[in-house]
Amino acid sequence: MTGLPNRGLAFDRLQDAMARAKRQETRIALMMLDLDHFKTVNDNLGHNAGDLLLKEVSRRLTGCIRKGILLHVWAAMSLR
């Protein structure tokens, strides 16, 4: 729905990045974001509103990161 890879692919890519960093003796950074009260949006405004919110957050975050940075949906349970 968001056009972003899911939790399974995110975990695979994270493991790959960690292994590469270990081999190259470098570091990686991981940042996780949570949408507070997302369930409230779904419950009070409906799943269509929740879907629109996720798509807009995805669009905005994608526009803020440089090429080569991985952006994934981690909390698949929030998606229907």
C-alpha positions in Angstrom: 0.0 0.0 0.0 2.8 2.5 0.9 5.1 1.3 -1.8 7.8 0.6 0.9 9.3 -2.8 1.6 7.7 -4.8 4.5 9.2 -6.0 7.8 10.6 -9.2 6.4 12.7 -7.4 3.8 13.7 -4.8 6.3 15.0 -7.4 8.6 16.9 -9.1 5.8 18.5 -5.8 4.8 19.3 -4.9 8.3 21.1 -8.2 8.8 23.0 -7.7 5.5 24.0 -4.2 6.6 25.2 -5.4 10.0 27.3 -8.2 8.4 28.8 -5.7 5.9 29.6 -3.3 8.7 31.3 -6.0 10.7 33.4 -7.1 7.7 34.4 -3.6 6.9 34.8 -2.6 10.5 32.4 0.3 10.1 29.1 1.2 11.8 25.5 1.5 10.8 22.7 3.6 12.2 19.1 2.5 12.7 16.3 4.9 13.4 12.8 3.8 14.1 9.7 6.0 14.0 6.3 5.3 15.6 3.1 7.0 14.6 1.5 7.8 18.0 -2.3 7.2 18.1 -2.4 5.5 14.7 -5.0 3.0 16.0 -7.1 6.0 17.1 -7.0 7.4 13.5 -8.2 4.0 12.2 -10.8 3.5 14.8 -12.3 7.0 14.7 -11.8 8.1 11.1 -11.8 4.6 9.4 -9.2 2.5 7.6 -9.3 4.7 4.5 -8.0 7.6 6.7 -5.4 5.4 8.2 -4.3 4.3 4.8 -4.0 7.9 3.6 -2.0 8.8 6.7 0.5 5.9 6.1 0.8 6.8 2.4 1.5 10.5 3.2 4.0 9.7 5.9 5.7 7.3 3.4 5.8 10.0 0.7 7.2 12.7 3.0 9.9 10.4 4.5 10.9 9.2 1.1 11.3 12.8 0.0 13.6 13.5 2.9 16.2 10.8 2.6 19.1 10.5 0.2 19.6 7.8 -2.3 20.9 4.6 -0.8 19.1 5.0 2.6 16.7 2.2 3.3 13.2 3.1 4.3 10.8 0.3 5.3 7.5 -0.4 6.9 8.3 -2.3 10.1 5.0 -2.5 12.0 3.1 -4.5 9.5 0.4 -5.1 12.1 -0.7 -1.5 11.6 -1.4 -2.2 8.0 -4.5 -4.1 7.0 
